[in-house]
Amino acid sequence: MSLTVTAVSPAPEPEPWFEVGLIPTTLADTGLGAKGIGSHVNLEVDVLAKYTERLLAFSGARGGAAAHAKGATA
């Protein structure tokens, strides 16, 4: 399934968060309708996000330097 991110927390937020938009069919046909706020789910990041993270590492953007220092590759 593919989810659409509809909002994200500001960068300096001490506890980052994000919201996704779910259509009624997704809620009915998956287990997501039974999940509450704070429930654990498995998320996989798409290739574009991995490339973006890698590019940010080279620019010295927040979070990128730490990923680069740990030897992370995208």
C-alpha positions in Angstrom: 0.0 0.0 0.0 1.1 3.5 -0.6 0.4 6.3 2.0 0.3 10.0 1.3 2.1 12.2 4.0 -0.2 15.1 4.7 1.8 16.9 7.4 5.2 16.7 9.2 6.5 18.3 12.4 8.8 21.3 12.2 12.5 20.5 12.0 13.3 21.6 15.6 10.5 19.6 17.2 11.9 17.5 20.1 9.6 14.6 19.2 9.2 14.4 15.4 5.8 13.3 14.0 4.0 13.0 10.7 0.4 12.4 9.5 -0.9 10.4 6.6 -4.1 10.6 4.7 -6.1 7.3 4.6 -9.1 6.6 2.4 -12.1 4.6 3.8 -11.2 1.6 1.6 -7.7 1.4 3.0 -9.0 1.6 6.5 -11.6 -1.2 5.8 -9.3 -3.5 3.8 -6.2 -3.3 6.0 -5.4 -3.5 9.7 -4.8 0.3 9.8 -8.4 1.0 10.8 -7.8 -0.8 14.1 -4.6 1.1 14.9 -4.7 3.9 17.4 -2.4 7.0 17.8 1.0 5.8 18.8 0.6 2.3 17.6 3.6 0.6 16.1 3.7 0.0 12.3 6.4 -1.0 9.9 7.4 1.7 7.4 9.7 1.4 4.4 11.1 4.5 2.7 11.0 4.8 -1.0 14.1 5.2 -3.2 13.5 8.9 -3.7 13.7 9.6 0.0 16.9 7.6 0.3 18.5 9.6 -2.5 17.3 12.8 -0.9 18.9 11.8 2.4 22.2 11.0 0.6 22.2 14.4 -1.1 21.5 16.2 2.2 24.5 14.4 3.7 26.8 16.0 1.1 25.3 19.5 1.7 25.8 19.2 5.5 22.1 19.6 6.2 20.6 18.6 9.6 20.8 14.8 10.0 22.7 14.3 6.9 26.2 14.6 8.5 25.3 12.0 11.1 24.1 9.5 8.5 27.3 10.2 6.5 29.5 9.7 9.6 27.9 6.4 10.4 28.8 5.2 6.8 25.1 5.0 5.7 24.6 4.6 2.0 21.5 5.1 0.0 
